[in-house]
Amino acid sequence: MIEPVMEKGHPSRKGFFTKAKLDSFMRGTHLMLIAFHSFGWSGGKYHSSWSPMIPGRTNHSRGPADLWSSIASNLLRQRSGTLLREMPTPTREKIAKPLDDRSEEEWLARSISFSLRSMDISVEQIAEFYHEQLVNLLADGPVDGRRFARTQDQTLFAHVHSFFLHFGAARDYLAALIAARIGKDPGKIDSMARLIEVLRSKDIGTDVLLKLLKTRKFIQPTPNNANRRAISGWLKEASDLRNQFVYRRPYGARHVERFGHAAAISPEMGLYRYVRPVLVENDAEQDILDIVVFHYKQAIALFQDAAGMSGRDISILTLTDEDIISASKAG
């Protein structure tokens, strides 16, 4: 089904659509597919899962957050499986120590996964805000392009801020992981900026993840010194925007960013979308969700490919009887 759609002056649902009709609808309206969101209730308990639409892929069941989580879990299992199984009288405290005694690569893979999952949540919350605002506008108006502000707007500003913070964290954890893979200290080389500072031409061919950044033109030789590297392309664009919102001004600080409106997609079909302006390059007015989703798609494509090329096990962790070392009754 599609929602919300204006029907007889009220926000409504329309459907059901076959997959073919839904695909045709999406192409005709130029709407963006962001993710597959599954949610519901079981036994009175709410459950939710979010799988981003990965550019260039047909299977979207496992996103980059899932893959990096699998890498961390499989590294943990290789390191501590025997130790845990042979542990006498395991307790929660005894089990926690070897689980937390992780290698640098485990910590960084897990941290990448957490940051990517936080990006997912931020995008989900921004999309949810857009949906709520559009429903409200279709119910109460106006839908003629007039702009307005509401008290809930602060939540949008917070989620946009979170998205760029978590993007920067994932980027920097990836840089620290690359530093560790090429023999440098990830405790000192703990950000993309610091990695770029120490990279030289001879380092680029030593690791597949560096080659990936080079192939995507996210790092390139500096104009004045071919032996040194600089962030470039999309990675520079996203990093600059992140720095703007984190260090120079938060999203929502400019006057025009404090007001949203409904824009018609197809009034005869009852289709509208919510628009929330952001001022970016040359103070050009764009929509913040469009900006966030563009950088989100670029980021998940990079991290999806990086996980697959890392040389580490990305298979889903499965548990057998041998893996159960302690059990207790819940409640």
C-alpha beads as a LAMMPS data file, in Angstrom:
LAMMPS data file: protein, C-alpha beads

331 atoms
330 bonds

1 atom types
1 bond types

-500.0 500.0 xlo xhi
-500.0 500.0 ylo yhi
-500.0 500.0 zlo zhi

Masses

1 110.0

Atoms # bond

1 1 1 0.000 0.000 0.000
2 1 1 0.983 3.646 -0.427
3 1 1 0.476 6.195 2.344
4 1 1 -0.338 8.958 2.923
5 1 1 -2.432 9.807 -0.118
6 1 1 -4.986 12.630 -0.170
7 1 1 -8.423 11.050 -0.681
8 1 1 -11.577 13.161 -0.333
9 1 1 -9.707 15.734 1.699
10 1 1 -8.180 13.262 4.155
11 1 1 -4.862 11.348 4.394
12 1 1 -5.516 7.743 3.369
13 1 1 -3.901 4.528 2.179
14 1 1 -4.144 3.176 -1.352
15 1 1 -3.448 -0.358 -2.495
16 1 1 -2.834 -3.173 -2.728
17 1 1 -0.088 -2.967 -5.375
18 1 1 1.653 -5.843 -7.069
19 1 1 5.438 -5.539 -7.185
20 1 1 5.278 -4.667 -10.885
21 1 1 2.691 -1.926 -10.291
22 1 1 4.680 -0.580 -7.329
23 1 1 7.844 -0.433 -9.452
24 1 1 5.917 1.409 -12.163
25 1 1 4.478 3.789 -9.574
26 1 1 7.942 4.564 -8.170
27 1 1 9.369 5.260 -11.623
28 1 1 6.451 7.494 -12.578
29 1 1 6.600 9.615 -9.424
30 1 1 10.425 9.734 -9.133
31 1 1 10.224 8.815 -5.448
32 1 1 13.308 7.347 -3.765
33 1 1 13.466 3.893 -2.235
34 1 1 15.518 4.313 0.936
35 1 1 15.178 1.038 2.813
36 1 1 13.047 -1.968 3.645
37 1 1 11.493 -1.489 7.084
38 1 1 9.844 -4.487 8.723
39 1 1 8.011 -4.002 12.013
40 1 1 5.178 -5.454 14.035
41 1 1 4.140 -6.913 17.361
42 1 1 4.571 -10.464 18.668
43 1 1 3.190 -11.481 22.031
44 1 1 2.687 -7.814 22.831
45 1 1 6.323 -6.968 22.070
46 1 1 7.297 -4.588 19.291
47 1 1 9.983 -5.660 16.805
48 1 1 11.617 -3.706 14.007
49 1 1 14.339 -4.246 11.407
50 1 1 15.806 -1.869 8.830
51 1 1 17.646 -2.933 5.667
52 1 1 18.976 -0.127 3.464
53 1 1 18.508 -0.286 -0.285
54 1 1 22.075 -0.872 -1.464
55 1 1 22.874 0.786 -4.811
56 1 1 23.716 -1.679 -7.555
57 1 1 22.490 -4.714 -5.619
58 1 1 19.432 -6.912 -5.984
59 1 1 19.694 -8.615 -2.569
60 1 1 19.196 -6.179 0.299
61 1 1 18.636 -8.647 3.144
62 1 1 21.969 -7.871 4.841
63 1 1 23.228 -4.327 5.008
64 1 1 26.754 -3.172 5.850
65 1 1 25.993 -2.946 9.581
66 1 1 25.107 -6.661 9.483
67 1 1 28.258 -7.588 7.561
68 1 1 30.619 -5.735 9.910
69 1 1 28.816 -7.254 12.888
70 1 1 29.414 -10.706 11.371
71 1 1 33.100 -9.913 10.850
72 1 1 33.445 -8.927 14.517
73 1 1 31.487 -11.961 15.739
74 1 1 33.464 -14.420 13.619
75 1 1 36.771 -12.915 14.782
76 1 1 35.566 -13.254 18.363
77 1 1 34.562 -16.854 17.822
78 1 1 37.930 -17.748 16.297
79 1 1 39.745 -16.151 19.232
80 1 1 37.706 -17.170 22.242
81 1 1 35.604 -20.204 21.298
82 1 1 37.844 -22.851 22.869
83 1 1 38.640 -20.654 25.870
84 1 1 34.966 -20.167 26.669
85 1 1 34.047 -23.827 26.168
86 1 1 36.811 -24.936 28.534
87 1 1 36.004 -22.348 31.211
88 1 1 35.207 -24.008 34.571
89 1 1 32.010 -22.809 36.279
90 1 1 31.349 -19.913 33.872
91 1 1 29.670 -16.845 35.328
92 1 1 28.564 -13.606 33.679
93 1 1 31.649 -11.827 35.004
94 1 1 34.063 -14.580 33.901
95 1 1 32.522 -14.714 30.420
96 1 1 32.624 -10.927 30.012
97 1 1 36.406 -10.694 30.435
98 1 1 37.495 -12.764 27.391
99 1 1 34.621 -11.347 25.350
100 1 1 35.882 -7.804 26.015
101 1 1 39.552 -8.723 25.605
102 1 1 39.241 -8.064 21.880
103 1 1 41.880 -7.483 19.273
104 1 1 42.106 -4.067 17.628
105 1 1 40.458 -5.476 14.518
106 1 1 37.533 -6.877 16.517
107 1 1 36.971 -3.577 18.322
108 1 1 37.119 -1.608 15.095
109 1 1 34.839 -3.966 13.137
110 1 1 32.307 -3.862 15.971
111 1 1 32.586 -0.071 16.197
112 1 1 32.020 0.273 12.441
113 1 1 28.916 -1.911 12.769
114 1 1 27.546 0.149 15.673
115 1 1 28.126 3.430 13.833
116 1 1 26.476 2.135 10.660
117 1 1 23.489 0.886 12.648
118 1 1 23.221 4.307 14.283
119 1 1 23.220 5.835 10.778
120 1 1 20.342 3.499 9.887
121 1 1 18.410 4.643 12.947
122 1 1 19.025 8.319 12.190
123 1 1 17.746 7.946 8.609
124 1 1 14.768 5.935 9.833
125 1 1 13.862 8.677 12.310
126 1 1 14.211 11.453 9.715
127 1 1 11.959 9.505 7.339
128 1 1 9.475 8.923 10.168
129 1 1 9.447 12.668 10.914
130 1 1 8.732 13.414 7.239
131 1 1 5.910 10.880 7.215
132 1 1 4.287 12.320 10.346
133 1 1 4.523 15.883 9.086
134 1 1 2.996 14.968 5.730
135 1 1 0.105 13.126 7.398
136 1 1 -0.514 16.180 9.590
137 1 1 -0.487 18.509 6.592
138 1 1 -2.859 16.356 4.571
139 1 1 -5.178 16.191 7.569
140 1 1 -5.121 19.852 8.622
141 1 1 -3.328 21.760 5.834
142 1 1 -1.882 23.747 4.335
143 1 1 -0.791 21.861 1.199
144 1 1 -0.333 24.904 -1.022
145 1 1 3.372 25.397 -0.331
146 1 1 2.988 27.743 2.629
147 1 1 5.759 27.173 5.148
148 1 1 5.344 26.554 8.861
149 1 1 7.247 25.448 11.964
150 1 1 6.198 23.167 14.814
151 1 1 7.604 22.267 18.214
152 1 1 8.545 18.757 16.974
153 1 1 11.076 20.276 14.556
154 1 1 13.855 20.037 17.141
155 1 1 13.737 16.246 16.795
156 1 1 14.524 16.587 13.078
157 1 1 17.514 18.809 13.831
158 1 1 18.766 16.242 16.369
159 1 1 18.444 13.285 13.973
160 1 1 20.231 15.125 11.149
161 1 1 23.027 16.016 13.563
162 1 1 23.214 12.374 14.675
163 1 1 23.418 11.115 11.111
164 1 1 26.498 13.180 10.320
165 1 1 28.120 12.372 13.671
166 1 1 27.710 8.630 13.092
167 1 1 28.854 8.899 9.481
168 1 1 32.042 10.607 10.702
169 1 1 32.547 7.922 13.352
170 1 1 32.161 5.071 10.822
171 1 1 34.564 6.824 8.440
172 1 1 37.174 7.275 11.177
173 1 1 36.843 3.699 12.480
174 1 1 37.407 2.476 8.928
175 1 1 40.522 4.659 8.711
176 1 1 41.834 3.223 12.012
177 1 1 41.181 -0.300 10.719
178 1 1 43.116 0.438 7.537
179 1 1 45.943 1.871 9.658
180 1 1 46.114 -1.384 11.632
181 1 1 46.051 -3.467 8.441
182 1 1 49.050 -1.605 6.972
183 1 1 51.089 -1.842 10.161
184 1 1 50.425 1.562 11.718
185 1 1 49.178 2.256 15.235
186 1 1 45.373 2.683 15.189
187 1 1 45.616 4.301 18.607
188 1 1 47.426 7.214 16.992
189 1 1 45.966 6.983 13.478
190 1 1 42.358 7.139 14.691
191 1 1 40.686 9.244 11.996
192 1 1 40.558 9.557 8.231
193 1 1 42.360 12.909 8.453
194 1 1 45.264 11.370 10.392
195 1 1 45.446 8.397 8.065
196 1 1 45.667 10.696 5.060
197 1 1 48.474 12.657 6.753
198 1 1 50.728 9.583 7.003
199 1 1 49.804 7.868 3.725
200 1 1 52.416 7.763 0.994
201 1 1 52.318 6.357 -2.522
202 1 1 54.034 3.125 -1.444
203 1 1 51.204 2.391 1.030
204 1 1 48.341 2.424 -1.490
205 1 1 49.042 -1.005 -2.985
206 1 1 49.524 -2.709 0.379
207 1 1 45.861 -3.141 1.321
208 1 1 42.647 -3.849 -0.595
209 1 1 40.649 -1.295 1.416
210 1 1 43.097 1.450 0.447
211 1 1 42.810 0.292 -3.162
212 1 1 39.029 0.550 -2.830
213 1 1 39.286 4.172 -1.670
214 1 1 41.669 4.888 -4.533
215 1 1 39.438 3.205 -7.129
216 1 1 36.422 5.201 -5.949
217 1 1 38.605 8.350 -6.120
218 1 1 37.985 9.069 -2.445
219 1 1 41.724 9.568 -1.948
220 1 1 43.988 11.064 -4.594
221 1 1 47.518 12.528 -4.830
222 1 1 47.810 16.134 -3.685
223 1 1 48.355 18.700 -6.460
224 1 1 51.765 19.783 -5.176
225 1 1 53.155 16.439 -3.994
226 1 1 52.320 13.217 -5.836
227 1 1 53.717 11.166 -2.928
228 1 1 51.096 12.459 -0.491
229 1 1 47.339 11.954 -0.459
230 1 1 44.223 14.038 0.127
231 1 1 40.556 13.172 0.677
232 1 1 38.599 13.753 -2.529
233 1 1 35.343 13.115 -4.350
234 1 1 32.251 12.117 -2.411
235 1 1 34.213 11.406 0.776
236 1 1 35.460 14.992 0.883
237 1 1 31.998 16.374 0.117
238 1 1 30.393 14.338 2.900
239 1 1 33.200 15.138 5.351
240 1 1 32.928 18.867 4.621
241 1 1 29.172 18.777 5.211
242 1 1 29.700 16.830 8.421
243 1 1 32.226 19.411 9.623
244 1 1 29.829 22.224 8.750
245 1 1 26.982 20.795 10.817
246 1 1 29.155 19.537 13.703
247 1 1 31.668 22.379 14.072
248 1 1 30.390 25.497 12.326
249 1 1 26.605 25.528 12.613
250 1 1 23.985 22.866 13.388
251 1 1 21.258 22.111 10.897
252 1 1 18.237 24.286 11.673
253 1 1 20.285 27.342 12.645
254 1 1 19.535 29.172 9.383
255 1 1 16.151 30.890 9.261
256 1 1 14.882 29.123 6.127
257 1 1 15.721 25.705 7.645
258 1 1 13.194 26.234 10.431
259 1 1 10.149 25.930 8.167
260 1 1 8.751 23.008 6.181
261 1 1 5.967 22.643 3.639
262 1 1 4.020 20.189 1.519
263 1 1 4.851 20.025 -2.187
264 1 1 2.580 18.446 -4.790
265 1 1 3.865 15.434 -6.726
266 1 1 0.583 14.646 -8.446
267 1 1 -2.479 16.440 -6.983
268 1 1 -4.845 14.471 -9.228
269 1 1 -3.499 11.252 -7.644
270 1 1 -3.493 12.820 -4.177
271 1 1 0.300 12.559 -3.939
272 1 1 2.350 15.063 -1.964
273 1 1 5.702 15.066 -0.212
274 1 1 7.061 16.949 2.742
275 1 1 9.979 19.315 2.062
276 1 1 12.405 20.693 4.622
277 1 1 14.982 23.124 3.208
278 1 1 18.693 23.133 3.932
279 1 1 21.184 25.712 2.715
280 1 1 24.320 24.099 1.347
281 1 1 26.786 25.125 -1.371
282 1 1 26.337 28.729 -2.547
283 1 1 23.346 28.936 -0.184
284 1 1 21.298 26.931 -2.676
285 1 1 18.079 25.624 -1.122
286 1 1 17.741 21.824 -1.161
287 1 1 15.779 19.260 0.822
288 1 1 17.575 17.832 3.869
289 1 1 16.187 14.308 3.399
290 1 1 17.437 14.276 -0.203
291 1 1 20.885 15.368 1.032
292 1 1 20.975 12.803 3.847
293 1 1 19.789 9.929 1.628
294 1 1 22.369 10.753 -1.064
295 1 1 25.224 10.539 1.444
296 1 1 23.635 7.534 3.155
297 1 1 23.528 5.563 -0.083
298 1 1 27.127 6.455 -0.904
299 1 1 28.279 5.447 2.580
300 1 1 26.474 2.104 2.702
301 1 1 27.768 1.207 -0.769
302 1 1 31.343 1.905 0.401
303 1 1 31.028 -0.042 3.650
304 1 1 29.182 -2.931 1.994
305 1 1 31.992 -3.357 -0.539
306 1 1 34.695 -2.821 2.097
307 1 1 33.254 -5.645 4.210
308 1 1 33.162 -7.997 1.238
309 1 1 36.732 -7.135 0.212
310 1 1 38.199 -7.192 3.726
311 1 1 39.233 -10.832 3.532
312 1 1 37.330 -11.557 6.727
313 1 1 34.456 -13.977 7.288
314 1 1 31.134 -12.202 6.687
315 1 1 28.961 -15.309 7.054
316 1 1 26.094 -15.201 9.529
317 1 1 27.126 -16.550 12.920
318 1 1 25.350 -19.804 13.749
319 1 1 25.304 -21.397 17.190
320 1 1 25.494 -25.118 17.981
321 1 1 25.164 -27.001 21.267
322 1 1 28.926 -26.673 21.739
323 1 1 28.611 -22.880 21.771
324 1 1 26.222 -22.856 24.741
325 1 1 28.479 -22.630 27.787
326 1 1 26.024 -21.272 30.342
327 1 1 22.253 -20.939 30.632
328 1 1 19.947 -19.391 33.179
329 1 1 16.216 -18.852 33.520
330 1 1 15.027 -15.390 32.560
331 1 1 12.723 -13.339 34.715

Bonds

1 1 1 2
2 1 2 3
3 1 3 4
4 1 4 5
5 1 5 6
6 1 6 7
7 1 7 8
8 1 8 9
9 1 9 10
10 1 10 11
11 1 11 12
12 1 12 13
13 1 13 14
14 1 14 15
15 1 15 16
16 1 16 17
17 1 17 18
18 1 18 19
19 1 19 20
20 1 20 21
21 1 21 22
22 1 22 23
23 1 23 24
24 1 24 25
25 1 25 26
26 1 26 27
27 1 27 28
28 1 28 29
29 1 29 30
30 1 30 31
31 1 31 32
32 1 32 33
33 1 33 34
34 1 34 35
35 1 35 36
36 1 36 37
37 1 37 38
38 1 38 39
39 1 39 40
40 1 40 41
41 1 41 42
42 1 42 43
43 1 43 44
44 1 44 45
45 1 45 46
46 1 46 47
47 1 47 48
48 1 48 49
49 1 49 50
50 1 50 51
51 1 51 52
52 1 52 53
53 1 53 54
54 1 54 55
55 1 55 56
56 1 56 57
57 1 57 58
58 1 58 59
59 1 59 60
60 1 60 61
61 1 61 62
62 1 62 63
63 1 63 64
64 1 64 65
65 1 65 66
66 1 66 67
67 1 67 68
68 1 68 69
69 1 69 70
70 1 70 71
71 1 71 72
72 1 72 73
73 1 73 74
74 1 74 75
75 1 75 76
76 1 76 77
77 1 77 78
78 1 78 79
79 1 79 80
80 1 80 81
81 1 81 82
82 1 82 83
83 1 83 84
84 1 84 85
85 1 85 86
86 1 86 87
87 1 87 88
88 1 88 89
89 1 89 90
90 1 90 91
91 1 91 92
92 1 92 93
93 1 93 94
94 1 94 95
95 1 95 96
96 1 96 97
97 1 97 98
98 1 98 99
99 1 99 100
100 1 100 101
101 1 101 102
102 1 102 103
103 1 103 104
104 1 104 105
105 1 105 106
106 1 106 107
107 1 107 108
108 1 108 109
109 1 109 110
110 1 110 111
111 1 111 112
112 1 112 113
113 1 113 114
114 1 114 115
115 1 115 116
116 1 116 117
117 1 117 118
118 1 118 119
119 1 119 120
120 1 120 121
121 1 121 122
122 1 122 123
123 1 123 124
124 1 124 125
125 1 125 126
126 1 126 127
127 1 127 128
128 1 128 129
129 1 129 130
130 1 130 131
131 1 131 132
132 1 132 133
133 1 133 134
134 1 134 135
135 1 135 136
136 1 136 137
137 1 137 138
138 1 138 139
139 1 139 140
140 1 140 141
141 1 141 142
142 1 142 143
143 1 143 144
144 1 144 145
145 1 145 146
146 1 146 147
147 1 147 148
148 1 148 149
149 1 149 150
150 1 150 151
151 1 151 152
152 1 152 153
153 1 153 154
154 1 154 155
155 1 155 156
156 1 156 157
157 1 157 158
158 1 158 159
159 1 159 160
160 1 160 161
161 1 161 162
162 1 162 163
163 1 163 164
164 1 164 165
165 1 165 166
166 1 166 167
167 1 167 168
168 1 168 169
169 1 169 170
170 1 170 171
171 1 171 172
172 1 172 173
173 1 173 174
174 1 174 175
175 1 175 176
176 1 176 177
177 1 177 178
178 1 178 179
179 1 179 180
180 1 180 181
181 1 181 182
182 1 182 183
183 1 183 184
184 1 184 185
185 1 185 186
186 1 186 187
187 1 187 188
188 1 188 189
189 1 189 190
190 1 190 191
191 1 191 192
192 1 192 193
193 1 193 194
194 1 194 195
195 1 195 196
196 1 196 197
197 1 197 198
198 1 198 199
199 1 199 200
200 1 200 201
201 1 201 202
202 1 202 203
203 1 203 204
204 1 204 205
205 1 205 206
206 1 206 207
207 1 207 208
208 1 208 209
209 1 209 210
210 1 210 211
211 1 211 212
212 1 212 213
213 1 213 214
214 1 214 215
215 1 215 216
216 1 216 217
217 1 217 218
218 1 218 219
219 1 219 220
220 1 220 221
221 1 221 222
222 1 222 223
223 1 223 224
224 1 224 225
225 1 225 226
226 1 226 227
227 1 227 228
228 1 228 229
229 1 229 230
230 1 230 231
231 1 231 232
232 1 232 233
233 1 233 234
234 1 234 235
235 1 235 236
236 1 236 237
237 1 237 238
238 1 238 239
239 1 239 240
240 1 240 241
241 1 241 242
242 1 242 243
243 1 243 244
244 1 244 245
245 1 245 246
246 1 246 247
247 1 247 248
248 1 248 249
249 1 249 250
250 1 250 251
251 1 251 252
252 1 252 253
253 1 253 254
254 1 254 255
255 1 255 256
256 1 256 257
257 1 257 258
258 1 258 259
259 1 259 260
260 1 260 261
261 1 261 262
262 1 262 263
263 1 263 264
264 1 264 265
265 1 265 266
266 1 266 267
267 1 267 268
268 1 268 269
269 1 269 270
270 1 270 271
271 1 271 272
272 1 272 273
273 1 273 274
274 1 274 275
275 1 275 276
276 1 276 277
277 1 277 278
278 1 278 279
279 1 279 280
280 1 280 281
281 1 281 282
282 1 282 283
283 1 283 284
284 1 284 285
285 1 285 286
286 1 286 287
287 1 287 288
288 1 288 289
289 1 289 290
290 1 290 291
291 1 291 292
292 1 292 293
293 1 293 294
294 1 294 295
295 1 295 296
296 1 296 297
297 1 297 298
298 1 298 299
299 1 299 300
300 1 300 301
301 1 301 302
302 1 302 303
303 1 303 304
304 1 304 305
305 1 305 306
306 1 306 307
307 1 307 308
308 1 308 309
309 1 309 310
310 1 310 311
311 1 311 312
312 1 312 313
313 1 313 314
314 1 314 315
315 1 315 316
316 1 316 317
317 1 317 318
318 1 318 319
319 1 319 320
320 1 320 321
321 1 321 322
322 1 322 323
323 1 323 324
324 1 324 325
325 1 325 326
326 1 326 327
327 1 327 328
328 1 328 329
329 1 329 330
330 1 330 331
